[in-house]
Amino acid sequence: MRLPLALLEQTVEGAVPTILWTIDEPGRVCVPAARMKLFAARLKMTPDIRCRIVGTVTRGQIRLAGKGDRLQLVMPLSAVITARDIGGIIAQETATANAMVTADLQPALAADGRLTARIGLSYDWQQEPSVTVMGQSISLTSKAEERLAPVLAKAQIDLAQRLSQVTVRNKLEALWRTGFTVESLNRSNPPTWLRLTPQGLGFGGIAIEGEDMRIDMVFNALAEVHLGAQPARPQPTPLPPIAAAGPARGLILNVALLSDYATLQKVTAKALAKVAARGIEVPEYGRVKVRFGRTILYGTSNGQLALGLDLVAKGPRQFVNTHGRVWLTARAQTTANSERVLIRDVRLFTGGTKNQQLPLLVAVAQTETVRAALADALAQDFTRDYARLRTKIDKALLAVPLGDFRLSAQLSDVRHGEVLALGQGLYMPVTAAGSARLDYARKVQGRPR
């Protein structure tokens, strides 16, 4: 999260008044009497010269700058101090003075989400206040410092209080609530959604970068990419306590590439039609004329594929057609980090049936020709789909709006899991790790130049 230094400057400006103090002291001894030592006594040779001291000390614009994890506060002071009615002889003498007040701040984030900092104000006179009266220099530094000390002490307390009022916690709460969201990454082909479910929030440190103060928060969230229909938005939970964060885990996305069964059934039916057009050589039966009808495909509870084949067959020595449904099973398989899905172990399902006309159909289904056609048709190469989806996701993740924040993410390490035969189709799980950053995006008034 980033907070512009201009926002902090606006807050700090309110802690220190523009006019720090005024001086008005009549009857002050401006030039002490000259004395001469005579024996044991000191004789006054000239009288004390009295005058009236008036003046105003103002501050300039407070500036914040920094490097690393430290902020530097700079506040210029200007003093105009006049000695008036000097001994009834000289109307006035005016002195100007300049000082620079500085402080090194090391900001941190308290457990309640408020900014804190160790503040120690110090000052350095660039031009000390003094006037020359009747050839004698009169320093007003001690008087200025007498008034400056309590002002700086109060400003130090006010600065800490003002800094703690910066609404970081409000922003964190808003971020936390906004984090429970579903955002569109791609509208179609396929519709793709990013679903975020925050899990925890930790403080990772503060760093000054140019015009911004970066507050590093470790935002642990479950990030899921859904293909197809828009998933339900997760229900927000209260912001958990903010604690020191452990090592950042970065961004982890769980993506599932899907090939639905309806699509696979069409591909399978087309492949089987080509096989049937040539006829199928069946051991012990000869060349059999086959016509394939409806193909049924779904995932079983043990992670296999179930294939139901409706077919009509007629052998060379038959006068009537044999028709029915034969069930087979198969296993989808992938190699490590490959987008290609292979179909293995296409075999007859031995669940049993009472249809006495099935032996020919079973023989047809068990031929190498049919099993090879099924394996080839069901084999899926997700390489193109994955590359296309990866490009869309990469582009969409560059700027994901989350209320007043913007999520920017980059994927680096992508790994593929084993293909799964689930209820809706063949899924290839993909885990993508990378880096992510949340920036406070709402504009604030810039720093005047």
C-alpha positions in Angstrom: 0.0 0.0 0.0 1.3 3.5 -0.9 0.6 6.8 0.9 1.7 9.9 -0.9 4.1 12.0 1.2 1.8 15.0 0.2 -0.9 13.3 2.3 1.3 13.1 5.3 2.5 16.6 4.8 -1.0 17.9 4.9 -1.5 16.0 8.2 1.7 17.3 9.8 1.1 20.9 8.7 -1.9 21.0 11.0 0.3 20.1 14.0 2.4 23.3 13.9 0.9 26.8 13.8 2.2 29.2 11.1 3.0 31.9 13.7 5.0 30.1 16.4 5.2 33.0 18.9 5.3 36.8 19.2 7.6 38.9 21.4 6.7 42.1 23.2 8.9 43.1 26.1 9.1 46.8 27.1 11.8 48.1 29.4 14.3 45.4 28.7 18.0 46.3 29.3 19.4 46.2 25.8 22.8 47.7 26.5 24.2 47.1 30.0 25.9 50.0 31.8 29.6 50.3 31.3 31.5 49.8 34.5 35.0 50.5 35.7 36.8 48.8 38.6 38.2 51.2 41.1 40.0 49.6 44.0 37.4 47.0 45.4 34.4 48.6 43.8 33.0 48.5 40.2 31.7 52.0 39.3 29.0 52.5 36.7 30.3 54.8 34.0 27.2 54.9 31.8 23.5 54.1 32.5 21.7 50.9 31.4 20.2 51.5 28.0 16.7 50.1 27.9 14.5 49.3 24.9 11.4 47.5 23.9 11.9 44.1 22.2 9.1 43.1 19.7 9.1 40.4 17.1 7.4 37.5 15.4 8.7 34.1 14.6 6.9 32.2 11.8 7.5 28.8 10.1 7.6 28.0 6.4 6.2 25.0 4.6 7.0 21.7 6.2 8.6 19.2 3.9 8.9 15.5 4.2 11.5 13.5 2.3 13.1 10.2 3.0 15.2 7.3 2.1 15.0 3.6 3.1 12.8 3.3 6.2 13.3 6.8 7.5 11.6 10.1 6.9 13.2 13.5 7.3 11.1 16.5 8.4 12.3 19.9 7.5 10.7 23.1 8.8 12.2 26.5 8.1 11.8 29.3 10.7 12.0 33.0 10.1 12.3 35.6 12.8 11.9 39.4 12.6 13.0 41.0 16.0 13.1 44.7 16.6 14.6 46.7 19.4 12.5 49.9 19.7 12.9 53.2 21.7 16.5 52.5 22.5 17.4 54.7 25.4 15.0 57.3 24.0 17.7 58.1 21.4 17.4 55.5 18.6 14.0 54.8 17.2 14.7 51.1 16.4 17.0 48.4 15.2 15.7 45.4 13.4 17.2 41.9 13.2 16.2 39.0 11.0 17.1 35.5 11.7 16.6 32.1 10.0 16.7 28.6 11.5 16.0 25.2 10.2 14.1 22.7 12.3 14.7 19.1 11.4 13.6 15.7 12.6 14.4 12.1 11.7 11.3 9.9 11.8 11.2 6.1 11.6 7.6 5.3 10.9 6.0 2.0 11.9 2.5 0.5 12.1 1.0 -0.2 15.4 -1.1 -3.3 16.1 -4.3 -1.2 15.8 -3.4 0.0 12.3 -2.2 3.5 13.3 1.0 5.1 12.1 3.6 5.7 14.8 7.1 7.3 14.7 9.9 8.2 17.0 10.2 12.0 16.7 13.0 14.2 18.0 13.0 17.8 16.8 16.3 19.8 16.6 17.2 23.1 15.1 20.2 24.9 13.7 20.5 28.7 13.4 21.6 29.6 9.9 21.5 33.3 10.8 21.3 34.1 14.5 19.1 37.1 15.7 21.2 40.0 16.8 21.2 43.8 16.4 23.9 46.4 16.8 23.1 49.3 19.1 25.6 52.2 19.6 28.3 50.1 18.1 27.6 47.1 20.4 26.2 43.8 19.1 23.2 42.6 21.1 22.4 38.8 20.7 18.8 37.8 20.9 19.5 34.1 20.4 18.9 33.2 24.0 15.6 34.9 24.0 14.5 33.2 20.8 15.6 29.8 22.1 13.7 30.4 25.4 10.5 30.7 23.4 11.4 28.1 20.8 12.0 25.2 23.3 8.4 24.8 24.5 7.0 25.3 21.0 9.1 22.5 19.7 8.2 20.3 22.7 4.5 20.8 22.0 5.0 20.3 18.3 6.7 17.0 18.9 3.7 15.7 20.8 1.2 17.1 18.3 3.2 15.6 15.4 3.0 12.1 16.9 -0.8 12.5 17.6 -1.4 13.8 14.1 0.6 11.1 12.5 -1.4 8.5 14.4 -4.6 10.0 13.0 -3.6 9.0 9.4 -6.4 6.6 8.6 -4.3 3.6 7.6 -6.5 1.2 9.5 -9.6 2.5 7.6 -7.8 1.9 4.4 -6.7 -1.6 5.5 -10.3 -2.4 6.5 -11.5 -1.2 3.2 -8.9 -3.2 1.4 -9.8 -6.3 3.5 -13.5 -6.0 2.6 -12.8 -5.2 -1.0 -10.5 -8.3 -1.2 -13.5 -10.6 -1.0 -14.3 -10.2 -4.7 -14.8 -11.8 -8.0 -13.3 -9.9 -11.0 -13.6 -10.6 -14.7 -10.3 -11.5 -16.4 -11.7 -12.4 -19.7 -15.3 -12.0 -21.0 -15.5 -14.9 -23.4 -13.7 -17.8 -25.1 -13.6 -18.8 -22.3 -15.2 -16.5 -19.6 -12.5 -16.3 -16.9 -12.9 -15.0 -13.4 -10.5 -14.2 -10.5 -11.9 -15.0 -7.1 -10.1 -13.7 -4.1 -10.7 -14.8 -0.5 -8.5 -13.0 2.0 -7.0 -15.2 4.7 -4.8 -12.9 6.8 -3.0 -9.5 6.8 0.4 -8.7 8.2 2.7 -5.7 8.5 5.9 -6.2 6.5 7.7 -2.8 6.9 7.8 0.8 5.6 10.0 2.2 2.9 10.2 5.6 1.3 10.1 5.6 -2.5 10.3 9.0 -4.2 7.1 10.9 -3.4 5.4 7.9 -1.7 5.7 6.1 1.6 5.2 2.4 0.9 3.6 0.4 3.6 4.3 -3.3 2.9 1.5 -5.5 3.9 1.5 -9.2 3.4 -2.0 -10.0 2.1 -2.6 -13.7 2.3 -5.5 -14.6 0.1 -6.8 -17.6 -1.8 -6.6 -16.7 -5.4 -8.6 -18.8 -7.8 -9.1 -18.6 -11.6 -12.5 -19.9 -12.7 -13.4 -20.7 -16.2 -17.1 -20.6 -17.3 -19.9 -19.2 -15.2 -19.2 -16.4 -12.7 -18.5 -17.9 -9.3 -20.2 -16.6 -6.1 -18.5 -13.8 -4.3 -17.0 -15.0 -1.0 -18.5 -13.6 2.2 -16.4 -10.9 3.9 -15.1 -11.6 7.5 -13.8 -8.9 10.0 -10.3 -7.6 9.7 -8.0 -9.9 11.8 -5.4 -8.4 14.2 -2.4 -6.9 12.3 0.8 -8.6 13.4 4.3 -8.7 12.1 4.3 -10.6 8.8 6.3 -13.6 8.1 8.1 -14.2 4.8 6.1 -13.1 1.8 4.6 -15.9 -0.2 3.8 -13.8 -3.2 0.8 -14.6 -5.4 -0.4 -18.1 -6.0 -3.1 -18.8 -8.5 -4.9 -22.1 -9.0 -6.1 -22.4 -12.6 -8.1 -25.3 -14.1 -8.1 -25.9 -17.8 -11.3 -27.7 -18.8 -12.3 -29.9 -21.7 -16.0 -30.6 -21.1 -17.5 -33.9 -21.9 -20.0 -32.6 -24.4 -17.2 -31.4 -26.6 -15.3 -34.7 -26.1 -18.4 -36.7 -27.0 -18.7 -34.9 -30.4 -15.0 -35.5 -31.1 -15.4 -39.2 -30.2 -18.4 -39.7 -32.3 -16.7 -38.1 -35.3 -13.6 -40.4 -34.9 -15.7 -43.5 -34.6 -17.7 -42.6 -37.7 -14.5 -42.6 -39.7 -13.6 -46.1 -38.3 -17.0 -47.5 -39.1 -16.9 -46.2 -42.7 -14.0 -48.5 -43.4 -15.4 -51.5 -41.6 -13.8 -53.2 -38.7 -11.8 -56.4 -38.7 -13.0 -58.4 -35.7 -11.2 -61.6 -34.6 -13.3 -64.7 -35.0 -16.0 -62.7 -36.8 -14.2 -61.2 -39.8 -15.0 -57.8 -41.2 -18.0 -56.4 -39.4 -20.2 -53.6 -40.6 -20.6 -51.1 -37.7 -22.7 -48.0 -37.2 -22.0 -46.0 -34.0 -24.8 -44.1 -32.5 -24.8 -42.0 -29.3 -21.6 -41.7 -27.3 -21.9 -41.2 -23.5 -19.0 -39.9 -21.5 -18.5 -39.0 -17.8 -16.1 -39.1 -15.0 -16.4 -41.9 -12.4 -16.0 -41.7 -8.7 -12.5 -43.3 -8.8 -11.2 -40.7 -11.3 -11.6 -42.8 -14.5 -13.6 -42.1 -17.6 -16.7 -44.1 -18.4 -17.5 -44.5 -22.1 -20.9 -45.7 -23.3 -21.0 -46.7 -27.0 -24.4 -47.3 -28.7 -23.7 -49.3 -31.8 -25.2 -51.5 -34.5 -23.1 -54.4 -35.9 -23.6 -57.1 -38.5 -21.1 -59.8 -39.2 -20.5 -61.5 -42.5 -22.4 -64.6 -41.4 -25.3 -62.7 -39.8 -28.7 -62.1 -41.3 -29.9 -59.5 -38.7 -28.2 -56.6 -37.0 -26.9 -56.8 -33.4 -27.5 -53.6 -31.5 -27.0 -52.4 -28.0 -24.7 -50.4 -25.7 -21.3 -51.4 -24.5 -19.5 -49.7 -21.6 -15.7 -49.2 -21.4 -13.4 -47.4 -19.0 -10.2 -45.5 -19.6 -7.7 -43.5 -17.7 -6.5 -40.0 -18.5 -2.8 -39.4 -17.9 -0.4 -36.5 -18.2 3.4 -36.3 -17.8 5.0 -33.7 -15.5 4.4 -30.1 -16.6 3.0 -31.2 -20.0 -0.2 -29.8 -21.4 -0.9 -33.0 -23.4 -3.4 -35.5 -22.0 -3.1 -39.1 -23.0 -5.8 -41.8 -22.7 -4.6 -45.1 -21.3 -6.1 -48.5 -20.5 -9.2 -48.4 -22.7 -10.9 -51.6 -21.6 -14.3 -53.3 -21.3 -16.3 -52.5 -18.2 -17.1 -55.8 -16.5 -20.2 -54.6 -14.6 -22.3 -57.2 -16.5 -25.5 -57.1 -18.6 -28.1 -59.6 -19.4 -28.4 -58.7 -23.1 -27.5 -62.0 -25.0 -26.8 -60.1 -28.3 -23.8 -58.3 -26.8 -20.8 -60.7 -27.6 -20.4 -59.3 -31.1 -20.7 -55.8 -29.8 -18.2 -56.5 -27.0 -15.8 -58.0 -29.6 -16.1 -54.9 -31.8 -15.5 -52.5 -28.8 -12.4 -54.5 -27.8 -10.7 -54.4 -31.1 -7.4 -52.5 -31.3 -9.0 -50.3 -34.0 -11.8 -49.1 -31.9 -9.7 -48.7 -28.7 -7.0 -46.8 -30.6 -9.6 -44.5 -32.2 -11.1 -43.8 -28.8 -7.7 -43.1 -27.2 -6.8 -40.7 -30.1 -10.1 -38.9 -30.0 -10.1 -38.4 -26.3 -6.5 -37.3 -26.1 -6.3 -33.6 -25.5 -3.5 -31.1 -26.1 -4.1 -28.1 -23.9 -0.9 -26.3 -25.2 -2.7 -23.8 -27.4 -5.6 -23.3 -24.9 -3.1 -22.8 -22.1 -0.9 -20.4 -24.0 -4.0 -18.3 -25.0 -5.4 -18.3 -21.5 -2.0 -17.5 -20.0 -1.7 -14.4 -22.3 -5.2 -13.2 -21.3 -4.6 -13.7 -17.6 -1.2 -12.0 -17.7 -2.7 -9.0 -19.4 -5.7 -8.8 -17.1 -3.6 -9.1 -13.9 -1.5 -6.0 -14.7 -4.3 -3.9 -13.3 -7.2 -5.4 -11.3 -9.4 -2.7 -9.7 -10.2 -3.4 -6.0 -12.1 -0.3 -4.8 -9.6 2.4 -4.0 -6.8 0.0 -4.6 -5.2 -1.6 -7.7 -3.9 -5.1 -7.8 -0.9 -5.6 -10.1 0.4 -9.1 -10.5 3.0 -10.9 -12.6 3.2 -14.7 -12.9 6.6 -16.4 -13.0 6.7 -20.0 -12.1 3.9 -22.1 -13.6 3.5 -25.8 -12.9 0.9 -28.4 -14.2 -0.7 -31.0 -12.1 -2.1 -34.4 -13.2 -5.2 -34.4 -15.3 -8.4 -35.1 -13.4 -11.6 -36.7 -14.7 -14.3 -34.8 -12.8 -18.0 -34.3 -13.2 -17.9 -31.6 -15.8 -15.0 -32.7 -17.9 -11.2 -33.3 -18.0 -9.5 -30.8 -15.8 -5.8 -30.0 -15.9 -4.9 -28.1 -12.7 -2.3 -25.4 -13.1 -0.5 -23.6 -10.2 1.0 -20.3 -11.1 3.2 -18.4 -8.6 4.4 -14.9 -8.9 4.5 -11.5 -7.3 1.7 -9.1 -6.6 1.3 -5.5 -5.3 -1.6 -3.5 -4.0 -1.4 0.2 -4.4 -3.7 2.9 -2.9 -5.0 4.4 -6.1 -7.1 7.4 -5.0 -5.6 10.7 -5.9 -4.6 13.3 -3.3 -3.7 16.9 -3.8 -0.1 17.2 -5.1 2.7 19.0 -3.4 3.0 22.6 -4.4 6.3 23.6 -6.1 
